[in-house]
């Protein structure tokens, strides 16, 4: 069983941590609740941090003379500057983190698609934008695992979020060992080869070249460059076609020891997966059984592709009917 680095995640405090919403409520989340033993959470409520109490009058984003402002209509209070100052200071003060989970549809913490109104008083929405704090998070940390609790209700988006989150946390641990630890970078690349191939063949080649050319860069620059392309590789969920290619590649390590019937069944299963007849977990189960059966294949056994995050969290992403929906939903994020 893999040993996992514990990710550091900033989270909107109203999600499972405190009754700090405008009405004094707290947002329940089975996903966040299950993550608590496996993640170091850093809860924050941006609205409380700028002096708005609980309970409080709601805020909304308003267009004022063509400029986007954050207003509390009931008190005719403009808190734009307060929120911008807090966002800048808070984000700059953070230790190195791996991700964010933000409040869905919040004018403060929302990532996108937050309504912009024509006036502070009762009026209709005229456009959409990012929340003030959430928008600054996305601008400041575009390479991290960032989602809102609304989108994380989708199982495939959960899987992608956790895969990226734990990969970034693992690399943070490797990089923290300091200069000269090129061997750690080499091991990381080897262990994540199948996972990276499933997400981006192009970035996998680039990452391989970065590791191979360690003589031309000092370790700090090499690690920074690797981190940049690791985030690019994991930016989007792995597509079914790419996963199928990795399954085919994995078969090569076992084909000489399998019966003809076993190989044919696996090849047929790959086609069924590509045609959305079975989930990827069915193919992973077969490969994992061969890893156990032919235990000497250490290179394959150590691939994070087979266990990208703790086994205890797999059930959070286990609705096979949603397996092919995540990519379409992810595209809706506008990245």
N, C-alpha and C positions, 0 to 999 in steps of 0.2 A: 504494500500500500504506500502511495506517495506521501511525502511530508510536504505540507503546503505552507508557504509564507502567508501570514495573516494580513489581508488587505486593509488599508486605511481608507475609510469612506466618510465624506462629509454628507450629512443628511439633514433635511428639513426637520426640525425638532418636533413638529406637530405630527409626524408619522411615527407612531408607536413609542414616542419618548416623553411627550409632555402634553398636557391639555392647554395648549397655547394658541389655538386658532382664535379667530376674531370672536367667536361665540363661546369660547372656553372648552371646546371639544378637542378630541384627538382622533387622528385618522388611523383606523385599523388596517394592518397589512400583514397577511399571512407570510408573504415573502420576506419582509423585513424582520418579522418576529423569528422566523426560522434561521435567518442569517446571524442573529445576535451572537451566538456562541463562536462563530467562525470569522467574524469581521470586527475590527476596531472602529467603532462608529464615533464620529465627531459631530454631535447634534448642534444645530444652530437655528434660531428663529430670527430672521432678519428684521421683521417688524418690531419685535420686542427689543432688539438691540438698538433701534433708533428711537426708543422711548415710548412706543405705543403699547399700552397695557393690555390686560386680559380681564374681562371682555373689552372689546374696542369696536369703534365704528369701522366699517369696511373701507378699504382703499380701492381706487380704480385708476387706470391709466387714461389720461385725458390729453387731447390735442389742444394746445393753447398757442394761438398765433403760429401754427405750423410746427410747434415744438412739443415733443412728448414729455408729459409731466406725470408724476405720481401724486395723486390727490386723495384727501380724506374729505369727501363731500359734506358730511354732516357738520364738520367744523370749519369748512372752507380752508382746510390746512394743506399746504403744499409741502410734501416731505421728500421731494426729489433730491435735493442736495444732500440731505441727511442720508438717504439710501445710497446714493452714489459714493459718498465719503466712506460709509461703513463698508460697502462692497469692496472698494479698493483696499482699505486697511485690512479687513479680515482676510481676504484672499492672499494678500502679500505676506501676512503673518503665519500662514499655514506651514506645517512641516510638509515633507514630500508625501502626497497622498496619491491614491490609485483611482479614485472615482468619486462620484456624487450621486445621490438619490434626492431628487427635488420634488416639491409639491406640485402636483398637476393643476394647471389652469390658474395658478396664483399670479396676481399682478406683480408680486415681489419675486417669487421663486420659480415661476414657470419658465420652461425652456423656450417655448414658442407658442404661436397661435393664441396669445392673450388679447382679449378685446380692447380696442382703443375707442374711447367715447368722444363725442363732439363737445361735451360740456361736463363739468363736475356734477351739476344737478342732473335730474332724470333726463336721459337722452339715449339715443340709439348708437350702436357701435358703427364705426365708419371704416375700421381696418383692424389688422391684427399685428402683433409684434411680440418680442420676448419680454418676460418680466425683467425688472431692473436688476435684481440680484442674480437670477437665473441666466439672464443674457450675458452678464459679466463673467459668470462661471464658464459658459461655453466659449466666450471670446478669449479668456485667459488660459483655459486648459482644454483646447480643442482635441488633444490627443488622448485624454483620459476616458475611462468608462463612465459615461454620464447618461442617466435616464431619469424620467419622472415616474412616480408611483402609479400613474394611470397606464402608461405604456407597459410597465412591468407586470401588468395583469396577463399579458400575452406570454405563453410558455416559450416560444422560440426566441423572443426578445430577451427573456430572462436568461436563456441558455447563452446567447451571445454576450450579454452583459457579464455574466459570471466567468465565461471563458476569457474574455478580455481582461477583466478585473484581476483574476488570479495569475494570468500571464504577466501583467504589468507588476503585480506585487512580487512575483518570483524574480523578475528581472531587477527590481529595486533592491532586493536582497543580494543578488549577484553583484550589482554595481557598488553596493555599500562596502564591499570588502576592500575596496581601495585599489591603488595603482599596482600594476604588476600581475593582477589576477586574471590574465588572459585565459588561463585554463578554465576558469569559471564561465567565461563567455563562450568558449568552445563547447563545453558541456551543455550549456543552455541551448545553443544552436542545435546540437545533436538531438537533445531530448525533445525539442519542439519542432523538429523537421516536418513530421507528418501534419501537425496542427497548422503550421505556416503554409504548407502546400495546399491544404484544404481551403485556406482563405485567399492566398494570392501567390501564384507561381512567380510573378514578376518580382515581388518584394522578397520572396524566399531566396531567389538568386542574388539579389542585392545584399541581403543579410549574410549569405554565405561568403560573398566577396569581401564584405567588411571584416568578417572574422578571419578570413584567409590572409588579408593584407595587414596583419597586426604590426608588421615591422615598419610600415610607413607612417603610422600614427602613434602618438602616446596613448596610454590606456584611457585617460579621461576623455579625449576626443573620440577615440574609437567607440567607447561605451555610449557617449552622447549621440553619435551618428547611428549606432545600432538601435538605440532607444527610439529615435525619430522614425526609422523605417519599420521597427516592430509595431509601433502605433498605426502606421499606414497599412501594414499587412492585416491588422485586426480591426480596421475601421468598420467593415461591414460583415454581416453573418456569412458563413461559408455557404456557397451555393451547392445544390444537390449534385450538379455535374462535377464540381471540384471534389466534393466528398467521394463521389463514385471513383474518380481517378485515384484518390488515396487508397480506397479499398482495393482497387486493382493492383496498385503498387505494393500494398501489404501482402497480397496473395503470393507475390513472387518469393517471399521469404519462406513460404511453406509448401509450395506446389510440388516439390520433389518428394515430399513425405505424405502427401494426401492421396486418397484413392481417386480414381477417375470420377466416381459418382460425387464425392465431396467437392471436387473442383467445379464440376458442372453445376451442382446445386448452388455454390457460391456465385458463380458467374450469372446464373439465372436470377439469383437474389439481387445482384447489383442492378440488373435490368428492371426488376420489379420495383426496386427503390427509385430508380430514375423515372419510372412511370407512376410514382406516387402510390404504389400498391402496399408497400411496407415501410416502416420507419427505419432510420439509420441504426437505431439501437439493435435491430435484428442482425445486421451485419457485424456490428461491434461485438455482439455476444458470441458469434461464431469465431471471430478473430481472437477474442479473449480466451475462448476455450482451447484454441490451438496454441496460444502462448503458454497456457498451463500444461498442455499435453507435450509440447516441444520446448521445455523450459530453458534450453540453452540459447534461445534467441533473445539475448539480453538487450540488444539494440532496439528490437521491436517492443519488448516488454517495458522498456523505460520511456516509451513515447507518450507524451502528455495528451496526444490525440485520443487515447483510450480512457483517460481520466483527467480531464482538463481542470476540474474543481472537485472538492471533497464529495465522496460518494453519498454522504448524508444529505447533500443538496440536490441530488439528481431528481428526486421525486418532485421538486419544485418546477421542473421543466419536462414533465413526463407525459403530457397530452400529445400523443402521436398525431392526432387529427390536426394539430396546429403546426406540425413540422414545416410545412411548406408555406405558411402564411407570414412568417416573420420577415422575410426579405421584402415583401410588398409593403408591410407596415413600416419597416425601417426606412424605405425610400420616402415615406411620408414625412420623415423628420426633416427633410429639406437639406440634407448634407450633400 
